Amino acid sequence: MSAAPGRPRQARTEGEGPPVSPIRLGCIADDFTGATDLANNLVRAGMRVVQTIGVPAGPLAADVDVVVVALKSRTIPATEAVAQSLEALAWLQAHGAQQIYFKYCSTFDSTAAGNIGPVTEALMDALDSDFTIATPAFPDNKRTVFKGYLFVGDVLLDESGMQNHPLTPMTDPNLVRVLQAQTKRKVGLIDHTVVARGANAVRGRIAELRADGVGIAIVDAVSNDDLLRLGPALAAMPLVTAGSGVAIGLPANFDIAPSLQASALPAPGRLQAVVSGSCSLATNRQVQDFIRTGRPTLAVDPMRIASGIDVAAEALAWAAPLLADGPVLIYSTADAGAVKSVQGRLGVEEAGALVERTIAAIARGLVQLGVRQLVVAGGETSGACVQALGVTQMQIGPQIDPGVPWCHAQAEAAGGAGVHIALKSGNFGADDFFTKAFGVLA
């Protein structure tokens, strides 16, 4: 660590390019929508944030408090996820990050082998840290942790629909048990009775756990008040691992207060579109809500893609004459039964890859047609789309729904022009999210 949180920022040597001051918080996110989810909470708390798509190859476009490095590492082999995360860590350390934040999904998305545990261990080793916390709690989006069990709304994780996730089915809501299976370090619990007593009680519990050989502790949180109480206890911790919720309690450690200026974006262009590859329950409801508005919608059939038909070209030809009249939706979203049927015929990985490539090609084509307000639904889909658009950095703007902000980026697909993009995690957003999003920019 180059400095403890709260240490005054020192100017860099001239000629290194922006940022001109060390970044305060360096974040590593395991998918692209999760990165914007985290960045959104930090911006709302007053921090100036840039999200990069992968490890930056050059200087940042602005002097900021936080850099969120967005990786696409949630479902890749653990060794690759570790290597990418360590590369991101090295870049963040080189740019003066005073604290590191490893961000994963608020539903703790992972396979039996990782990647949350292996990446956490690798970061701890690299930072010479013997203890960190882990909690996906995000009460604003109804993700809460109680006695180490993760709830989604009023039900346990394995009853929430996540048990049917096509890539990372979550069948055990006990996070201590889930994480212990992924790490060699002993996993413990800081329960709600401790968190409720505040930062000093949390520090005391951490000391007890460390003395007992615990290296990672799941932390209970059922409200934002819990997260705000937790924040000060993490001020000197080299590594924090969490969903995006914990972020609301960290800016105060750097003497930063909420400010509307942190979320200001340039004025948007006119043409609007939505592309959706998520098959979550929330996104299925959002697609149906958009259909009910009577706006133009087009479903993408994976089997037609597999047969060799240029579905992306068809979709763009359909959308081109409609865009001037308002937003259109192009989607591959389907219910769990339909998804499993396609996976059974094509294979899980092939079905996902076909749809991702097609939706990404459609997103690129829409921007080339002049779309400057683009909503993308689905974590894997978002990763494919921003790469197809040639986006390398995004400025984080105002929140649409908890966990989902508008962003602004220079896109190669737009000839270097600015595009407003919202990257929505599949499980996030109200039913009217797709129409609400454009209202926020208007």
N, C-alpha and C positions, 0 to 999 in steps of 0.2 A: 504493500500500500504506500502511495506517495504522500498521503496526508490523512489525518483523521477528519471525519465530517465536521464541517463548521470552520475549518482552518481558512484564513483569508486567502483569496485567490491571487496568484502572482502572474504578471504578464509574461508571455513567452518571448523568446528571442525573435527579433524582427526577421521577416522573410519566410517564416514557417507556414504562413497562411492562416486563415481563420480555422478554429476559434483562437482568439488572441489570449484567452485565459484557460487554465485547466478546467476540464469539465468536472462537475461536482459528483454526479452520479452516472456510472456507466452500466448500461443494461444489456443483457443478452436474452433474447426472446426465442422460443423454439418454433414459432410460426409467425406469419405476417400479420394476421388479424390480432393475435395475442400481443404483438408488439404495439399496434395502434391502441389496443385496449389499455395497456400499461401507460403509454404516452398520454392518452386522454386523461387519465387520473392525475398524472403529474402536471399537465397543463392547467387543469382545473384548480390545482393547488398553487399555481403561480409560477411554475418552472417553465423556462423556454426550452422546447424540445425539438430535436431533429431525429427522425427515424431513418436509418439507412437500410437499404436492401442488400444484405450481406455485409461483409467486412469492407469498409470504404477503401477504394483504391487511390483516392486523392483527398485533398482538403475538404472540409465541410463548407457549406455555403453561408454559414452565419456563426456568430459568437453565441453559444448556448450554454445552458446549465446542465443539460442532460443529452446524452446520445443513446438511443435505443437501437442496437444492432439486431435486425430481424433476420433470423435464419429459417430454413425450412428443414428442421432437424427432428421434429417430433416423432416421425415414424420411420426414419432411415436407420440402418444398422447402428448399434450403440457406439461402435468404434469410430464411425464417421461423425456421429453427433458430438462425441467428445473432442475429436480433432477440430471441428468447426468452432466449437465453443471456446476452446483454448486459443484458437487464432483470434477470435473476437476479443477475448480477455487481453491478449497481448497488445492489440491495437488500443483498447480502452486504457490500459495502464500507460502506454506510451504517450497518451494524450491527457494524462494527469488525473484519471478518475480516482476520486477519493473513497468511493464505496462501489461495490459490484452487486448487481441485482440480477439473479437468474429467474426469468419469468416463464411459467408454464400455464396450462389451461386451468380455469376455475373448476373444471370437472376432473382435474388430475389425470388427464388423458395420457395413457401409457400402455405399453405391452407388459407382459409378465417379466420381461428382462430389462425394461427401461423405457424411455431414456432418462427419466428424471433422476433416478438414483446414480447411474454412472456419470452423468454430467455433473451433478452436485459433488460427487466425490472427487472428480478430476479438478474442478474449480477450487475445492477446499485444499487439495494438495498443492496446486499452483500458488495459492495465496498463503500457504502455510497456516491454515486455519483449522483448529481442532473442534470447532462447534459452529453450527448455524441452525436456523429455524426453517420450517417448511409449513406453509399453509396456503391453500387455494381459496380461502374465504373471500367472498366479494358480496357482502350483504345487499348492495344496491341492485345486484342481479340475482338475488335470492339464492346465493351459494353461501352456506354457513357450515361451520364445523363445531360439533358438540361432542365432548368426550372422545375426540379423535375420529368421529364418524362424519362423513360429508353428506349434507342434505342439499337437494336441489328443490327449492320451494319447500313444500311440506312432506316430501318423500325422500327416502334414502337414495343415494346415487344409483344403486343397481335397480331401482324401480322407476327411474326418471326418463327412460328411453335410451340412456347411455349404454345400457346392457346390449343394445342392438347396433352400436356404432360399427360401421363397416370396416374400420381400420383399427380402432382401439376400444373394443368393447370393455366396459367397466362393470364387473360383476361382484366386486367387494367394496363396500362403502367404508371399511375400516382403514384409514390412511396409515396408521402405524404399521399395520400388517402389510398393506400394499407396498409401502416404501421399504420396509425391512427386507422384503423379497428381492429388492433391487440394489441393495447396498451391503457392504461388509461392515460398515459402521453401525453401532447400536443405535436404534431409534427409540425415542421416548416421547413424552406428552407434557405439554404445558396446558393444563385444562382451564376451563372458564372461571373456576373459583380463584385461580391465581391472577388471570388477566383482569378480572373485575376489580382487583385491589390495586392495579396500576403498575407503573414502570418499575418501581423499587421491588415489588413482589415478583415481577417477571425476572428481574436481574437475580434475585435470590434463588428462584427456581432454576435458572440457568446454571448458577454455581453448583447447586445440588446435583443436577443432571451430569454436569461435567465431572464432578467428583465420583460419580457412579459409572463413568466410562461412556456416557451417552455422547454421540457426535452430532446427531440431528434430532430436533424435537418438532413434532407436529404441534401447532398452536391452535387452540380453540378461538373462534370469533363468531359471534352471532349478530353483531351490530357494528356500525361504523364507530361507535364509541369504543368498542373493544380494540379496533384497529388503531384508533388515535391514542389509546392508552399504551398500546404495544410499541408505537413508533419510537418514543424516546429511549426505550430499552434497547433498541437496535442501533443507536447512534454510533457506537464504537465497533460494531460488528463488520469485519472486512467483507463478508459475503452474506447477502440475504437471498433466500429462495422463496418464491411465493407466486400466487396468481397476481392479478393487478390490484387487488384490494389493499394490500399492505402499503402500496404507494401513497395513499392519502395521508399516512402518518409520518412520512419521511421528510418532506420539504421543510417543515419547521425545524428539523435538526440542522438545516443549512441557513436558518434565519430568513426563509422565503415565505411570503404570505400570498394568498390568492390575488390574482390580477386579471382583468379582462384583456389587457394588452397582450398577455402571453398567448391567447388563442386567435389573434387577429390574422385573417387571410386576405389575399387579393380578391377583387370582385370576380365572380364566376362567369364563364361563357354560358350560352343559352341552351344548347342541345343536351338532352338528358337520356340516360339509359340505365337499366339494371341487368346484370348477368348473375345467375345463381347456379352453383354446382353443389351446394349443401343439401343434404337429405335429412337434416335434423327436424324434430317436431316443430320447433319454432319457425324455421324457414318454410316448412310446408304450410304453416298457417299464414305466413307473410305472402307467399305466392298466391294462395287462395284469396286473401284479402285484396291483393292487387287485381286479380282477375275480376273480382266483384265490382271494382271501380269502372269496368268497361274499357280500360285502356288496352292497347294491343299487346298480346302475349304470344309467345311461340315456345313450344316444348321441344327439347332436343332428345332424340331417341338414340340411345347408345348402340342398339342393334343396327341401325342404319349407318352409323359411323363405322362399325365393325365390318359392314358389307362393302366398304370402300367409297361410299357416297360422300361428296364434299359438303357435309352438313353446314360447315362454317360459311361457305360461299352462299348457300341457300338462305341461311339466316340473315346474312348481310344484305342480300338482294331484297328480302322481305322487309327489313328495317329501314332501308334507305329512304323510301318515299314517305315514311311515317314519322320520322324524327322531328320534322318541323312543327308537328302538331302537339308535341308533348312526349313524356317518357314512354319507352317501350320496355318490356321484360322478356328476356330470353333465358330459359331455365332447363336444367336437367333434373331438378328436384323431384323426388318421388318418395313414396312411403317405403317402410322397411321391407315389406313383402316384395314389392317391385324391384328394389335394389338387390335383394338376395337372389331373385330370379335371374337378373342380368349377370350377377356375379357367378352364379352356377353355370351359366352358358359360356361366359368369357374368361372367368377367373377373376379373383378379387383385384389383384394388382393391374391386370390388363384393362378391366372395366374402368377403374379409377383413372388410369393414365389416359385412356381414350377420351374420356369426358373432359378431363383437365386440359388436355391439348386443344380440344375443340372450343371449349369456353374461352380459353386464353386467346385463340385465334380470332374468335368473335369479338372479344374486348378490344383487341388491337385494331380490327377492322372498323369497329364503331368509332374509335378515337380518330382514325384516319378519315372517317366520314364527317368529322366535326364535333363529335360528342365531347363536351368539356365538363360534364357532371356525370360521373360514373359510380354506381354502387355495385360492389362485388360481394356476394354472399358465399361464405365457406372458407375455412382456413387454408386447405390445400388449393382450392380454386384461386384464392387471393394471391398466394405465392406464385402460381403459374401466370396469373394475369399481370402482375406488376413486372415480372420478368419479361413477358411478351411485349409490354408497353415500353420497355427500356427505361424504367424508373430506377434511379439509384438512391435518391434521398427524398424525404417528404417532410414538409413543415406541418406540424399538428395544429389543428384548429378547433372549432367549437364542437361540443358534444351533440349528437343526435339523440341517442338513448344511452343509458349507462354502459360504458365500455366501448362505445363506437363513436369516434369523432369524424368530422370531415378533415381531409388532408389536402395539401396543395403540393404538386410536384411538376418538375419539368420532364416531359415525356418524349423520348426519341420518336415514338409512333406519331406524335403530334408535331413533328418537325422541330422539337425543342420548345414548343409552346407550353404554357401552364395548363394543367388539368386538375380539377378537383376530384378526389377519389375518396370513397368511404369503403373500408374493408371490414365487413361484418362477420364475426364468428358465427358459425351456424346456429348456436344455441341462444344468441343474444337478440335483443330488440323486441319491441311490441309488435302486435299483429299488423299494425298499419305502418311499419317501419319504412317500407319502400316509398310510400307517398310522403310520409312525414319528413324524410331525409331532404327532399328537394325544397320543402317549405322552410327548413332551417336556413338554407343558403339564400332563399328568396327574401 
